[in-house]
């Protein structure tokens, strides 16, 4: 028996896993760290473990319905993760409000990414967190999939099963709201904004 199809694209791995379920572990190996990082930024590291596990469990169960014409499974996996995060919307919004109010929250650890000057970085989080909390769930998903998952508009559309035009309108609306809270900074560069603030 041969090993996992490391040279195949994601669609090939998923197709092969239909007959050999253990091969699905290759998809986990390729994408779990990114999904975990994204979920950690949204909900904190403790919740990220569960979101990541649940994302891959849901993906494994739904793999027979995967569109094998899509070589890259990242948008699909981020879409599953976004749906799971959406179910914890109250947790996310509560954490964002706490961060906006106090400038300190466990989720901030992953946003700051070990910045040297925590106080300055935390000062940048307040307005950002408040603005993110004020967004609708759909607008927040689009903004953070672009800003933190580095998905293209088309990939976000695939991830959330919405038209590209809807991605554009949600992103524009979210950018306007968050840009105002950040004093004109581009909210799709949220991570860069926080890093600059932490070293500024």
C-alpha positions, -999 to 999 in steps of 0.1 A, spaced: 0 0 0 13 34 -9 14 64 15 -6 96 14 -8 113 -20 15 142 -10 21 152 -47 -16 154 -55 -38 185 -52 -64 187 -25 -91 174 -48 -70 144 -56 -65 137 -19 -102 140 -12 -111 117 -41 -85 91 -29 -99 93 6 -133 81 -6 -118 46 -9 -91 51 17 -104 73 45 -70 75 62 -56 96 33 -78 125 44 -52 131 71 -31 147 43 -56 174 40 -54 180 77 -16 181 75 -18 207 47 -43 231 62 -50 226 99 -24 251 111 -39 279 89 -75 270 100 -63 270 137 -46 303 133 -77 319 118 -100 305 144 -76 316 171 -77 351 159 -115 350 159 -122 332 191 -89 326 210 -66 296 211 -88 275 234 -118 276 211 -95 273 180 -87 237 190 -124 228 189 -131 248 157 -102 231 139 -112 196 150 -148 202 141 -139 218 107 -120 187 96 -146 163 111 -173 181 91 -151 182 60 -144 145 63 -181 137 66 -190 159 36 -160 148 14 -182 128 -10 -200 160 -19 -168 180 -25 -166 196 -60 -135 178 -73 -132 205 -100 -118 227 -73 -82 217 -69 -76 238 -37 -98 229 -7 -88 260 14 -119 281 6 -141 251 14 -124 245 47 -124 282 57 -161 282 48 -168 253 72 -147 271 99 -166 304 93 -199 286 97 -187 270 130 -174 303 142 -207 319 133 -225 295 156 -203 310 184 -211 346 173 -221 356 208 -187 344 222 -168 363 195 -188 395 200 -185 393 238 -147 390 234 -145 419 210 -166 441 233 -144 432 263 -113 440 242 -127 473 231 -136 482 267 -104 471 285 -78 468 258 -70 433 272 -85 399 262 -71 365 257 -79 367 219 -55 397 218 -25 374 223 -31 360 188 -38 394 173 -6 409 186 15 379 177 41 384 204 47 421 198 73 437 219 53 467 231 20 452 244 7 484 257 8 502 224 -6 472 206 -34 469 230 -43 505 225 -48 497 188 -70 468 196 -97 488 214 -110 507 183 -105 477 161 -123 453 183 -152 477 188 -155 481 151 -154 444 144 -180 438 171 -203 463 154 -202 445 121 -229 420 110 -217 384 111 -217 382 73 -196 414 69 -172 403 97 -167 369 80 -159 385 46 -135 411 61 -116 386 82 -114 359 55 -97 385 33 -76 401 61 -66 371 81 -70 340 58 -56 358 27 -85 345 6 -93 362 -28 -128 375 -34 -135 344 -55 -123 322 -27 -144 340 -1 -174 336 -24 -167 299 -26 -161 296 12 -194 313 21 -214 301 -9 -223 337 -19 -218 356 -52 -186 376 -57 -207 407 -60 -220 401 -24 -184 396 -12 -175 430 -27 -204 448 -12 -200 433 22 -162 440 21 -168 476 11 -194 481 38 -171 465 65 -141 486 53 -160 518 56 -171 511 91 -138 498 103 -117 523 85 -135 551 104 -127 534 137 -91 530 128 -85 566 118 -84 558 81 -63 526 81 -73 499 57 -91 472 77 -81 444 53 -46 451 67 -58 446 102 -28 424 112 -3 448 96 -20 477 114 -17 460 148 20 451 141 28 487 131 10 500 162 29 477 184 62 488 170 53 525 165 
